[in-house]
Amino acid sequence: MNLFAATELHLPNAELELLAPWPDPLTADLWFRQLLEQTPWQQPQVQLYGRQFPVPRLVAWYGDAEASYRYSGLTHQPLAWTPLLAQIRARVVETAGQALNGVLLNYYRDGDDSMGWHSDDEAELGSNPLIASLSLGGTRRFDLRRKGQGRIEHSLWLEHGSLLVMRGPTQHHWQHQVAKTRSPCAPRLNLTFRLIRSPA
């Protein structure tokens, strides 16, 4: 039985679908609380212009044993699936219609935490990767721009319990970000499920 509404987002050379609400609100609340408490959050350092900087959010990478993942110059070895994350993955796989063997958890503590412009187009994701992005907690704005362009072309408000599925050529042609904001915002968790086809 479908309990969520699906919205297709019509952008050129992209396939995006926003499902909201995806789990019911009580389930989303429970997942948010448990993931905040159970996750061994880390704040890795990245090198930019010869200097080390902490990433502006907390992260954790979970997955199948072979699903190592390299991004931002760092190779992440997966933590073993917890029962809760395995349960969430099973529901995401059922909705997305594709196997998924890893999930990146991002914890945005406040408006100072962010994710810069990027595409999820690493070689180990293969051609036309599917990215399923579950948002829990505070609402944040998700911006999209064409690769090679500076102008934001489309923005979405990702609310508590929403699932954004990006597939097809999206990552070849578009970049996305979660920008810093001075507006008050509650803590937010983002779980991005993906399929690692050739481990880093």
HELIX and SHEET records of a PDB file:
HELIX    1   1 PRO A   25  GLN A   38  1                                  14    
HELIX    2   2 PRO A   83  ALA A   96  1                                  14    
HELIX    3   3 ALA A  123  LEU A  125  5                                   3    
HELIX    4   4 THR A  170  HIS A  173  1                                   4    
SHEET    1   A 7 ALA A   5  LEU A   9  0                                        
SHEET    2   A 7 GLU A  15  ALA A  20 -1                                        
SHEET    3   A 7 SER A 162  ARG A 167 -1                                        
SHEET    4   A 7 ILE A 131  GLY A 137 -1                                        
SHEET    5   A 7 ARG A 188  ARG A 194 -1                                        
SHEET    6   A 7 GLY A 102  TYR A 108 -1                                        
SHEET    7   A 7 LEU A  58  GLY A  63 -1                                        
SHEET    1   B 2 GLN A  45  LEU A  48  0                                        
SHEET    2   B 2 ARG A  51  PRO A  54 -1                                        
SHEET    1   C 2 TYR A  69  TYR A  71  0                                        
SHEET    2   C 2 LEU A  74  HIS A  76 -1                                        
SHEET    1   D 4 MET A 115  HIS A 118  0                                        
SHEET    2   D 4 TRP A 174  VAL A 178 -1                                        
SHEET    3   D 4 ARG A 140  ARG A 146 -1                                        
SHEET    4   D 4 HIS A 154  LEU A 158 -1                                        
END                                                                             
